[in-house]
Every structure is written in structure tokens, then in C-alpha cells.
């Protein structure tokens, strides 16, 4: 599945350093604005302890983890909505992504310049929020002009669209993101979704801190928490420079020792990848056999035939049934045969909503 998270933020907040830690695709990390001109795309492996555990029991020839795409997008400045700096390019690139990872600088370092000279993550957040909201306001207002006449003429669909646009416009006028607006009816929800507004995308704030603040945060992080508490957004604390040092270590043992020394159980990169995966509303099911144990990505709420189609479209077209083992049962009994014997293997049909961690085998006929 080609769903993407876009890393955004002002210039020199640590976006490219973080991206370098996430991906083998090395973005240029430099101490000046706009060192990232073209968006860099990295296909990132999602850490999942369950995959390794299943492999221990099955002992397959190959192991395939699931992945998520991360895009490093050029830094934004004031006036981007009007084309300032690389504004037009930034906004076009972010429109193509499915979720936003917003990096905020939460560390002091006189050797790393800031585009506004002082460190203030809440101000930085508001600059980007404002530019995205302005662009969305332009989009909404132009759509309102087009549907208003149709709505007055009695076109029911146009009336519904106008109501959605007017509600979102009111929120944007108040300095709120489109994602803060909720609609009760599915028709209105679908109309809002099809507007593809920048501020409707789910967002995660990444507070980039120094090494000392990696495990406990700092005053800057607390300021961000206070500023976003009404947004229903996740906050992650990561020390990008420390993560870069960890990425240079060659062995798992060395990385684990380093993390212990700085007071962390898991690297910030691993936490970020997992959070990005969840931000995209993605879950994982597994297939397990002697040839391979593989993790497959699907959108939360998908039914069995849709999930089968992730493997191959023929699986969805000719879907007959799914044989399902709960991950916990597989681990408890140690093999598919033992699960069958214990009566824990379930047969599910077309209406089965796949659950995160299901171990599945699909029967189909084309």
C-alpha cells in the first residue's frame, strides 16, 4: 500500500536529520534553509516483535516485514500560501501525503541557526498551521462560490456540499484545522474527505530535543503539549542527533547498550515509525509458512476479501473463506497444527473484519 507520511516543519528544525535516521535514502542535512529541495521518499521497515516471534516457531526460509513511506518535504516559511520561499512546492508535496509528521525544534544550540533567530516551537507550529489554513481557506471559498448558486436552485447534493464547506470555513476563520470539524452523516463525512484539505490530514508532532531531554522532555515540549491539547494529536519526543549516532552503530547489542545509557527502552526512530503507521490508520495481519513469514498492511476496518486483495487481486475476486488464527493462540500453541488440534482455528467469511495481528490463510477460486 503506497500510503505516505510527510515530514514537515520550518527550515533547520531537524527534518532531514530525522529522515536520514529513518531511511537508507540519505537526504542532505545541512545548517542552512532549504537544503532539501526535492522531496526525498524513504520506504521504512516497521518494527514488529510479533513477526520475529512467529518466525521463531515456523523457522521460515524468508521473513518479510511491512513498510511505510516517509517523505521529507522542503522547509516552509511565512507567506508559503502566497508562494513565498518554496511555498507552492511545499504545499503541492504535502497535498500528496496521507498524514503529517510535524517536526518542532525543542532544543537550544547557538551553532544551528533558526530561520526566526529564536527558539519557540509553539510559534513555529502556528506559522505552518496558519499557512496551511490560509491555503485551505482559498480552496473552500472558491468551492463555495461555485456551489452556492446550485444550492439555491434546489440541488440537494449542492446544498449538502455547501453546508459542509460553510462549516469548515467557519472553523478555518477561527484559526482551527479542518480535522477539528466532525460531521454526523456519512454523506457529509464523504464530502469533507473528498475536499482533500491540507489541515484535514491526521498529524503527529515530533519534538526534536537534545540528548539530555530524550527520556523526560523539557520546557519546550511542555509548551507544545499545552498548545496542542485540544487537537487530538499525538506528541512524540525524539532526539534526532542522538538517533543519528544510534544509526551509525553496527550491532543490535551496541544500539541497545547506547539506549540504556541515555535512559531509553526503545529508539525514537522505532517509536516514530510505529506511530506513523498508526497515524495512517494501518494495521497488520500475517501469513506464516515454511517458505516465508510475512507481515501485510491493511487499513483498519477492512474485511477479509479486501485484505486478501493486498496479496493479489485474484484473492479478492475469488475469495471463498479465510482461515484465521489469533496471534496469541499461535504463540500459545506453537504451530498451526497445534492450533487446529486445540480447536482455535476459525473459518471466517466475506463479512469478517480483520483484526490486527491475525494470522491468516485465504481460500479462493478464480
N, C-alpha and C positions, 0 to 999 in steps of 0.2 A: 504494500500500500504506500503510495507516494504522498503521505501527509507530512507537512513541514512545520517546524517551529522556527521563527525568525528571531535572531538575537539583535536587539535594537538598543539604542542609547545615544547620549551625546558623544562627541569625539573624546578619545582618551579616557574612557571610564573602565577599560579593560575587556571590551568585547572580543577583540581579536586574540588577546592572550587566552581568554576563556575558550574561544573556538579552537585554538591550537591544542589545548588540553583535551578537548572533546574528540578531535578528529585527526586522522593522519594527513588530511588536506591542510597544509600549513598556510594560514593567512599571514600576511606581513604584519608584524607587530612593531610599531614604531612610535616614538614620542612626538607625534605631530598629528593634527587633524586630517581626516580623510585618507589615512594610509590604506584603508580598504575601499577600493573604488567599485569593482565588480563584486556582486555578492558571491561569497565562497560557500559551496554546498558540501557538507560532510555527511556521509552515511554512518551513523553511530550505532555500535552494538549496545543493546540494552542488557545490563547486568541482571541475571535472574538465577538465583540459587536453586530454584526448582528444576531448571534444565540440567544442571550438573548432578543433582540428586537422582533424577530419572536415569541419567547416563550411567551412574554407578550400578544401578540394578540391571539395566539392559545390556550394558557393555557394547554399544554400537560401533560400527566402523567409522561413522562421522557424527559430529554434533553441529547443529545449525541454530544459532541464537536469532532472535528477532532484532529488527533495527528501526531507527527513527532518523529522519533527515533534519539536520540543523543548518540554517542559512545565516551566515554572518553578513549583515547589511551595513552599508556605509553610514557613518555618523550623521546625525541630524542637528541643525541649528535653528535658531529663531527665524521665522519667515519661510520655513520649508513649504508650508501650504501655499505660499505665493511664488515658489520656485527659487527661494534663496538657497545658497550653497548647493548641495546636491539634492535639494528638496524633492523635485519632481521624480528623480530616480529612486530616492529613498521610499517615497510613498507608493510608487509603482511596484517596487520589490516587496514591500510589506503586504501589499494587497494580495500578492500571490501566495502568502503563507496562511496556515490554518490556525496558528496560535502565536503569541508573542512572549519572548523571554526578554524582559526589560532590565538591562544591567544599570545599576546605580553605583556611583563611586562613593564608598563609605570609608575612605582611608585618607590620611594626610601624608603627603610626600612632596617636598618642595622641588624634587628633581623631575617630577612628572607634571607637566603643565595642564591646566584646566582651561577650557575654552572661555569660561567666565571668570577666571582668575581665583575664585574662592570655592571652597568645598561646601556644597549644600545639596544633598541628594533629593530633598523634597522639592526644591526649586527646579532641579534638573528634571525630575519626574513631571512636574507641571508644565515645563516647556514642551516636552514631547506630547503630553496629553492635549495641550492647547492646540498644537499644530495638527494633530490627528482629528481633534474635534472640529476645527475650522474646515478641514477638508471634507469631513462627513457632512457638515452643515451645508457646504456648497452642493454636495450630492443630493441631500434631502430637499433643499429649497428648489433645485432645478426640477426634481421629480414632482414636487408639489405643484409647481406651475403647470406641468403637463397633465396631471390627473384631476386638477381642481374642476376644470370645465366638464370633463367626463362625469365626475361625481355629481355635479349639479344637474346633469341631464338625466340622471336616474340609473346610471350604470352601477350595478351592485358591487362588482369587483373593484371598480374605481373608488367607490365610496369606502370600501374596506381598506384599500391601499392608502387612501387619503387619511383615514383615521390613524393608521399605523405611522405614517410619515409625520403627521401633526404631533403625535405623542412623543416620537423620537426627537423631533425638532425642539419641543419644549424642554426635554432633558438636556440636549446639547446647548441650548441657550442658557441653561443654568450651570454650564460647565461640567456636566456629567457625561459619562461614556454611554454609548448606545447599549452596551451589555447590562447596564443597570435597569433597563426598561424590560418589564415582563408583560406577556400577553396571555390571557386565559384561553382563548380559542386557538385551535391548531391552524386555522386558516391565517390568522394574523401572525402567528409564530412563523409560518412558512413565508409569508410576505416579507417579514423582517429579515429572515435568513437570506432571502434572495436579493436583498439590497447590497450584500457584501460590504458592509461598512467597516472601516478600519477599527473603530472603537467597539465593535460588537465581538471582536475576537477575544477568546479567553487569554488572560495574561498572568504571568508569574514574574514577580520582582526578585531579582538576584542582587543582593547587597554584596558588593565586592569589597572585602575588608583586608586589613593586614593580618599577618600570621598570628599575632597575639589575640586577635579578636575572632579567629576562625571557629572556636568552640563555644564562645559565650556572647559574641556580638559586641556592640559598642553603642555610644550615644547616637551616632548617625543612624544605626539600624533601628533604634527605638523611635527616632523621629519618623522614619519610613513606616514603621508599624502603625503609628498613630495616624499618619496621613492616609493610609490605605484601608483602615479598619472597616470602612463602610462599603468596600468594593467587592467583597467576597473573593479576594485574590490571595494566592499563596505567596509567602516570602521565604526565600532561601538565602542563607548566609554562606558565602564561599570566598576563600582567599585565593584569587586567580594566580597570583605569583607563586604561592605555595603549591598550588595544584600543578603549575608548570614544573616545579622542582620534583614533585612526585612522579610526573610523567616521564622524567628523564631516568628514573631508576629502572633497572632491567628486570629484577626478580620480584615476585609476589611477596616474598619474605621481607625484602628491603622496603617495599612500599608499606607493608603492614607495620614494620618497626617505626618507620617515619611517622605514620599516622598516630601511633601510640605516643610518640614523643611530643606531638603537638596537641594531644588530648582528643583525638577523633577516632571513632569506631569505623567509619566509612569515609571514603574520599568525597569531597564536594562534587566532583565530576560524576561519580556514580549516583549520588543523590539527585543531581540535576537531570541526568538522563532519565532516571525513573520518574521524576516529577514531570518532565517534558512529555513523556509517554502518557502519563495520566492526564495531563493538560489537554492532550489531543483526544481524550475520551477513548483511549485504546486499551484493549485487554489482550490476553494471550491464552491460546489453547495449544496443546502439544500432540504430536504424533510420536509414537515410540515403537521402534522395531530394531532388529539386529543390523539392518543396513544403515539406519540413521535415527537419531532422536532430534526432533526439530520443534522450534517454537514458531507459532504462526500468529500474526497480528490481525485483529478484527476490531470493529467498532462496538463499543458496549451496547448491548441490546439486540445485536444481530441474532437471527435464528439459524438453526443448523444448516439449511441449504446455502445461505449466504456465506457462512463460514467455510463450507465445503468448497465454494467457488473461489476462495482465496488460494486453494491448492491448484485447482484447474476449473475452468468454466464448465467442462463436461460433468464434473462432480455435482455442480449445482443444477444443471439441466436435467440430469438423470438421477437425481437424489432419490433414494429409496428409504434409507434409515441411517441413523448414527448409533454406533456402539460407544457408550460413554463410561469412563471410569473417573471418579473423583481423584484428584492428585493425592489427597491424604490417604485414600484407600490403596492406591498403587504403592505408596511408600510403606504403609502398614503391612500389606501382604507380600510385597516384594517382587511380584511378577503379574503379568496379565492372566496367566493360567491360574494362579492362586486367587486372584480377584474373582475370576469366573466361578471357581470352586466354592468360594465363600458367598456367592450369590450377590456380589456387589456391582457387577457389570449391568448397566441399564441400557435398554433399547429405547431410543427416542425418535420421534417423527419430525415432520416438517415444521411444527409449531414450537419445537423446543428452543428456548432462549439459552444460548451457550453461556456458560459461567467461566469466569477467569480461573485458569488452572485445570480445566477439563482435559483429560487425555482421551483422544477421540480416534475412531476408525469409521470411515464413511463407506456405505454400500451404495452403489449407483449402477445404472444401466442406461447406456446411450444407444 
